[in-house]
Amino acid sequence: EMRFKGVFSSTDDQTQELVGGLRTSLARAGALLREDGRLESLALGPAIEAGGRQTIDRLQQRLRDPQLDPGAILGTSKDLLEATAKHLLKEHNPAVVAGDMPGVVGQAMRAAGLTTKPSEIDSTNAKAVAALRQQVIRTAEAVTKTRNTGGDGHGHLEPTDVSPELANYIRHLRLAAVTYLLDEVKRPTH
């Protein structure tokens, strides 16, 4: 509403002082008020694709926190893989519109040349490599479903029924999958 009323383009000193105060308050709350009046999240939240590699690094650091409860592990695991997939997709095929989780993982892997078809993999272990890559996609599906029903996403107030042991397994699996994806696409031929 303020944008449409021209508040941000006003040259009035009092209005600009108020807008400056608003910008400061929003910055403390984790948001950037741009010159055109649009808000941009500076936090980890749902704007996963905004930060690229920096977002991936922050999410990896958060996921390594031993104090995370199972719900937070599920949510951060899902967000980490989604951020990684969107980062890879943007790097390797920026024209493609990123889909939602878990589909964006397969999209990103295809864009980065990480096929899951044995006939397209140049290796004596093509079937095994394809199966392992397919597991990245399958675990993305499983973690997304689990997070949507019991993780810290979608406004869940009840604790998840995922055990701490399963949550730790998911944590390590997700960290390994992200490391694999980022390292594999750096190789000269994959």
C-alpha positions as CSV (number, residue, x, y, z in Angstrom):
1,E,0.0,0.0,0.0
2,M,2.8,2.4,0.9
3,R,4.5,1.7,-2.5
4,F,1.4,2.5,-4.4
5,K,0.9,5.7,-2.5
6,G,4.4,6.9,-3.4
7,V,5.8,6.9,0.1
8,F,9.2,5.5,-0.9
9,S,9.6,7.9,-3.8
10,S,8.6,11.0,-1.7
11,T,11.2,13.7,-1.3
12,D,9.6,15.0,1.9
13,D,12.2,15.0,4.7
14,Q,9.8,13.9,7.4
15,T,8.6,11.0,5.2
16,Q,12.2,10.0,4.4
17,E,13.0,10.0,8.1
18,L,10.1,7.7,8.9
19,V,11.1,5.4,6.1
20,G,14.7,5.3,7.4
21,G,13.4,4.3,10.8
22,L,11.3,1.6,9.2
23,R,14.3,0.3,7.3
24,T,16.3,0.1,10.5
25,S,13.6,-1.7,12.4
26,L,13.0,-4.2,9.6
27,A,16.8,-4.8,9.3
28,R,16.8,-5.8,13.0
29,A,14.0,-8.2,12.3
30,G,15.9,-9.8,9.4
31,A,14.4,-8.0,6.4
32,L,15.7,-5.5,3.9
33,L,13.4,-2.7,2.8
34,R,14.6,-1.9,-0.7
35,E,14.4,1.6,-2.3
36,D,11.3,0.7,-4.3
37,G,9.5,-0.4,-1.1
38,R,9.7,-4.2,-1.6
39,L,10.7,-6.4,1.3
40,E,13.5,-9.0,1.0
41,S,14.2,-11.6,3.7
42,L,17.7,-11.6,5.1
43,A,17.0,-14.7,7.2
44,L,17.1,-18.4,6.3
45,G,13.3,-18.8,6.1
46,P,11.5,-19.7,3.0
47,A,13.4,-17.5,0.5
48,I,15.9,-20.3,0.0
49,E,17.1,-19.5,-3.4
50,A,18.0,-15.9,-2.7
51,G,21.3,-16.6,-1.0
52,G,22.8,-19.2,-3.4
53,R,26.0,-20.7,-2.0
54,Q,25.9,-18.5,1.1
55,T,22.5,-19.9,2.0
56,I,23.9,-23.4,1.5
57,D,26.8,-22.7,3.8
58,R,24.6,-21.3,6.5
59,L,22.2,-24.2,6.3
60,Q,25.0,-26.7,6.5
61,Q,26.4,-25.0,9.6
62,R,22.9,-25.0,11.1
63,L,22.4,-28.6,10.4
64,R,25.6,-29.5,12.1
65,D,24.4,-27.9,15.3
66,P,24.1,-30.8,17.9
67,Q,21.4,-29.0,19.8
68,L,18.8,-29.2,17.0
69,D,15.7,-31.1,17.8
70,P,14.4,-33.7,15.4
71,G,11.8,-31.3,13.9
72,A,14.4,-28.7,13.2
73,I,16.7,-31.3,11.7
74,L,14.0,-32.4,9.3
75,G,13.2,-28.8,8.3
76,T,16.8,-27.8,7.9
77,S,17.6,-31.0,6.0
78,K,14.9,-30.3,3.5
79,D,15.8,-26.6,3.2
80,L,19.5,-27.5,2.6
81,L,18.8,-29.9,-0.2
82,E,16.3,-27.5,-1.8
83,A,18.8,-24.6,-1.6
84,T,21.5,-26.8,-3.1
85,A,19.3,-27.9,-5.9
86,K,18.2,-24.4,-6.7
87,H,21.8,-23.2,-6.6
88,L,22.9,-25.9,-9.1
89,L,19.9,-25.3,-11.3
90,K,20.7,-21.6,-11.5
91,E,24.3,-22.3,-12.2
92,H,23.8,-24.9,-14.9
93,N,20.5,-23.9,-16.5
94,P,19.3,-20.5,-15.3
95,A,16.5,-20.4,-17.9
96,V,14.7,-23.2,-16.2
97,V,12.1,-22.3,-13.5
98,A,12.8,-24.3,-10.4
99,G,10.1,-26.6,-9.3
100,D,9.1,-27.4,-5.8
101,M,10.6,-30.0,-3.5
102,P,11.4,-32.8,-4.1
103,G,11.1,-32.4,-7.9
104,V,13.7,-29.6,-8.1
105,V,16.4,-32.1,-7.0
106,G,16.0,-34.2,-10.1
107,Q,15.7,-31.0,-12.2
108,A,19.0,-29.8,-10.8
109,M,20.8,-33.1,-11.2
110,R,19.8,-33.3,-14.9
111,A,20.8,-29.7,-15.5
112,A,24.2,-30.4,-13.9
113,G,24.7,-33.5,-16.0
114,L,24.2,-36.0,-13.1
115,T,22.0,-38.4,-14.9
116,T,20.3,-41.3,-13.2
117,K,20.2,-43.4,-16.4
118,P,23.0,-46.1,-16.5
119,S,23.1,-46.0,-20.3
120,E,24.2,-42.3,-20.0
121,I,26.9,-42.8,-17.4
122,D,30.5,-43.5,-18.6
123,S,31.6,-45.9,-15.9
124,T,32.1,-49.6,-15.5
125,N,29.9,-49.2,-12.4
126,A,27.2,-47.2,-14.3
127,K,24.3,-49.1,-12.7
128,A,25.6,-48.6,-9.2
129,V,26.3,-44.9,-9.9
130,A,22.8,-44.5,-11.3
131,A,21.3,-46.2,-8.3
132,L,23.2,-44.0,-5.8
133,R,22.1,-40.9,-7.7
134,Q,18.5,-42.1,-7.6
135,Q,18.9,-42.4,-3.8
136,V,19.5,-38.7,-3.6
137,I,16.2,-38.1,-5.3
138,R,14.4,-40.7,-3.2
139,T,15.7,-39.4,0.1
140,A,14.6,-35.9,-1.0
141,E,11.1,-37.3,-1.5
142,A,11.1,-39.0,1.9
143,V,12.6,-36.1,3.9
144,T,10.1,-33.7,2.2
145,K,7.1,-35.9,3.2
146,T,8.4,-36.3,6.7
147,R,9.1,-32.6,7.1
148,N,5.7,-31.7,5.8
149,T,4.0,-33.8,8.4
150,G,6.3,-33.5,11.4
151,G,9.2,-31.2,10.8
152,D,9.4,-27.5,11.7
153,G,7.7,-26.4,8.5
154,H,4.1,-25.6,7.7
155,G,3.4,-24.2,11.1
156,H,3.6,-27.5,13.0
157,L,3.2,-27.0,16.7
158,E,3.3,-30.6,17.7
159,P,6.7,-32.3,18.1
160,T,7.6,-34.8,15.3
161,D,7.4,-38.5,16.0
162,V,10.7,-39.0,14.3
163,S,13.2,-40.4,16.8
164,P,16.4,-38.5,17.5
165,E,18.3,-41.5,16.0
166,L,16.4,-41.3,12.7
167,A,16.8,-37.5,12.7
168,N,20.5,-37.8,13.1
169,Y,20.6,-40.4,10.2
170,I,18.7,-37.9,8.0
171,R,21.1,-35.1,9.1
172,H,24.2,-37.1,8.1
173,L,22.6,-38.4,4.9
174,R,21.6,-34.9,3.8
175,L,25.0,-33.4,4.6
176,A,26.6,-36.2,2.6
177,A,24.2,-35.8,-0.4
178,V,24.8,-32.1,-0.6
179,T,28.6,-32.5,-0.4
180,Y,28.4,-35.1,-3.1
181,L,26.3,-32.9,-5.4
182,L,28.5,-29.9,-5.0
183,D,31.8,-31.9,-5.4
184,E,30.6,-34.0,-8.3
185,V,29.6,-31.1,-10.5
186,K,33.1,-29.6,-10.0
187,R,34.8,-32.6,-11.6
188,P,35.9,-32.2,-15.2
189,T,33.7,-35.1,-16.3
190,H,30.9,-36.5,-14.3
